[in-house]
Amino acid sequence: MGEGKAKIAVIGAGNVGATCAFVLAERKLGDIVLLDIYEGFAKGKALDMAQGGQVLNYDGSITGTSDYADIAGSDVVVVTSGFPRQPGMTREDLIEKNAGIITEVGTGIAAHAPDAVIVMVTNPLDLMTYHMQKVTGFPAERVVGQAGILDSARMTHFVAAEIGCSNEDVTAMVLGGHGDTMVPLPRYTTVSGIPITQLLDEETITAISERTAGGGGEIVKLLERGSAFYAPGSAAAIMAESIVKDRKRLIPASARLSGQYGLEDVYIGVPVILGRGGIERIIELELTDAELESLQGSANFYRGQLSELLGY
Ligand SMILES: NC(=O)c1ccc[n+]([C@@H]2O[C@H](COP(=O)([O-])OP(=O)(O)OC[C@H]3O[C@@H](n4cnc5c(N)ncnc54)[C@H](O)[C@@H]3O)[C@@H](O)[C@H]2O)c1
């Protein structure tokens, strides 16, 4: 990563991509390039955001494009291009349409930003992150998927609302795949260091875990068109920030495992340290037999989908 101002590309200027770009600008993280197959769409959103530069007190440039040459030199590329869910769909229903998009986008990134760290957002997240790593041939630590930070943020929100305390004081840990098999971990969810198992009864915790796992679906149902984007776009921006600023945040994210938790050759949500090089370390938590079984069950589901649907 070069010295001086960071450059961050966001592929897909739709709901999640534009929200991510806006949060990146608001946090003054560097120059931003928005890329979409619809050039005018990317250019229009970039110009709109750039015109907010004065009110946001933001000096970096925000430009729109459909040309991969413009992402050259990017330190981070956030990938949000692809179809979102509609009511009644699972994330896995998107695989056919979105795998082709990721092949095209990955080829563009590998050609023009070969040193970037890729933060994947496109669903089905864990499968598309694996596919992106294969398409680009980047080392696994430079391709990471955004899911756990969002799923944990959803859980913290529900916990804070239930206890009646500040969101800021709650830290949650949600592992596993970004789908119905996700694994909320109440034992590792705390309020200012106090495990929630000491603050809430079992029934309430179970209800919170279930609402977390269905958190995206709840919003799809309410919106009736498209899926969540404020929290997802912000979550991706925070991952990009940890990378460009080398903050080394310890967050759950989709990472390629090579033996950790008894799993390999699969991308799945686990705690990682995210710094300038991408995933700098995968943390192996001590899990109970039931927790480990849930995590392995989730990973095995995606491992099966990788071979069945993508031929890996
Ligand atoms: N990982 C997560 O936590 C999470 C959360 C929310 C949404 N998502 C996923 O993020 C993706 C985007 O969601 P959204 O709500 O922003 O959708 P959206 O439809 O608003 O935006 C998608 C954008 O991708 C663009 N696009 C399509 N094909 C492209 C290509 N080949 N190259 C470049 N751009 C292309 C479209 O023109 C569109 O602007 C979806 O797959 C959605 O399921 C993931």
The ligand as a Tripos MOL2 file, in Angstrom:
@<TRIPOS>MOLECULE
LIG
   44    48     1     0     0
SMALL
NO_CHARGES

@<TRIPOS>ATOM
      1 N1        -22.9770   -9.1990    2.6990 N.am      1 LIG1
      2 C1        -23.9890   -8.5280    3.1910 C.2       1 LIG1
      3 O1        -24.1010   -8.3960    4.3880 O.2       1 LIG1
      4 C2        -25.0030   -7.9060    2.2850 C.ar      1 LIG1
      5 C3        -25.9650   -7.0220    2.8080 C.ar      1 LIG1
      6 C4        -26.8470   -6.4000    1.9410 C.ar      1 LIG1
      7 C5        -26.7850   -6.6650    0.5630 C.ar      1 LIG1
      8 N2        -25.8640   -7.5480    0.1100 N.ar      1 LIG1
      9 C6        -25.7480   -7.8570   -1.3320 C.3       1 LIG1
     10 O2        -25.1080   -6.7580   -1.9800 O.3       1 LIG1
     11 C7        -25.4840   -6.7570   -3.3690 C.3       1 LIG1
     12 C8        -25.9240   -5.3570   -3.7810 C.3       1 LIG1
     13 O3        -27.1180   -4.9850   -3.1300 O.3       1 LIG1
     14 P1        -27.8070   -3.5740   -3.4490 P.3       1 LIG1
     15 O4        -28.9730   -3.4410   -2.5470 O.co2     1 LIG1
     16 O5        -26.7680   -2.4970   -3.4820 O.co2     1 LIG1
     17 O6        -28.3270   -3.8280   -4.9570 O.3       1 LIG1
     18 P2        -28.5870   -2.7360   -6.0820 P.3       1 LIG1
     19 O7        -29.3960   -3.3840   -7.1280 O.co2     1 LIG1
     20 O8        -29.0950   -1.4700   -5.4530 O.co2     1 LIG1
     21 O9        -27.1310   -2.4120   -6.6680 O.3       1 LIG1
     22 C9        -26.3740   -3.3300   -7.3870 C.3       1 LIG1
     23 C10       -25.5780   -2.5550   -8.4190 C.3       1 LIG1
     24 O10       -24.7030   -3.4720   -9.0950 O.3       1 LIG1
     25 C11       -24.6010   -3.0160  -10.4350 C.3       1 LIG1
     26 N3        -24.0740   -4.0820  -11.3020 N.ar      1 LIG1
     27 C12       -24.7160   -5.1760  -11.7740 C.ar      1 LIG1
     28 N4        -23.9120   -5.9050  -12.5530 N.ar      1 LIG1
     29 C13       -22.7100   -5.2590  -12.5610 C.ar      1 LIG1
     30 C14       -21.4660   -5.5260  -13.1880 C.ar      1 LIG1
     31 N5        -21.2920   -6.6060  -13.9590 N.pl3     1 LIG1
     32 N6        -20.4640   -4.6520  -12.9780 N.ar      1 LIG1
     33 C15       -20.6320   -3.5530  -12.2150 C.ar      1 LIG1
     34 N7        -21.7800   -3.2500  -11.6060 N.ar      1 LIG1
     35 C16       -22.8120   -4.0960  -11.7650 C.ar      1 LIG1
     36 C17       -26.0130   -2.6060  -10.7830 C.3       1 LIG1
     37 O11       -26.0560   -1.7700  -11.9300 O.3       1 LIG1
     38 C18       -26.4570   -1.9040   -9.5050 C.3       1 LIG1
     39 O12       -26.2180   -0.5130   -9.5480 O.3       1 LIG1
     40 C19       -26.5650   -7.8370   -3.5010 C.3       1 LIG1
     41 O13       -26.0140   -9.0350   -3.9830 O.3       1 LIG1
     42 C20       -27.0600   -8.0070   -2.0730 C.3       1 LIG1
     43 O14       -27.6590   -9.2670   -1.8580 O.3       1 LIG1
     44 C21       -24.9830   -8.1610    0.9300 C.ar      1 LIG1
@<TRIPOS>BOND
     1     1     2 1
     2     2     3 2
     3     2     4 1
     4     4     5 ar
     5     4    44 ar
     6     5     6 ar
     7     6     7 ar
     8     7     8 ar
     9     8     9 1
    10     8    44 ar
    11     9    10 1
    12     9    42 1
    13    10    11 1
    14    11    12 1
    15    11    40 1
    16    12    13 1
    17    13    14 1
    18    14    15 2
    19    14    16 1
    20    14    17 1
    21    17    18 1
    22    18    19 2
    23    18    20 1
    24    18    21 1
    25    21    22 1
    26    22    23 1
    27    23    24 1
    28    23    38 1
    29    24    25 1
    30    25    26 1
    31    25    36 1
    32    26    27 ar
    33    26    35 ar
    34    27    28 ar
    35    28    29 ar
    36    29    30 ar
    37    29    35 ar
    38    30    31 1
    39    30    32 ar
    40    32    33 ar
    41    33    34 ar
    42    34    35 ar
    43    36    37 1
    44    36    38 1
    45    38    39 1
    46    40    41 1
    47    40    42 1
    48    42    43 1
@<TRIPOS>SUBSTRUCTURE
     1 LIG1         1 GROUP 0 **** ****
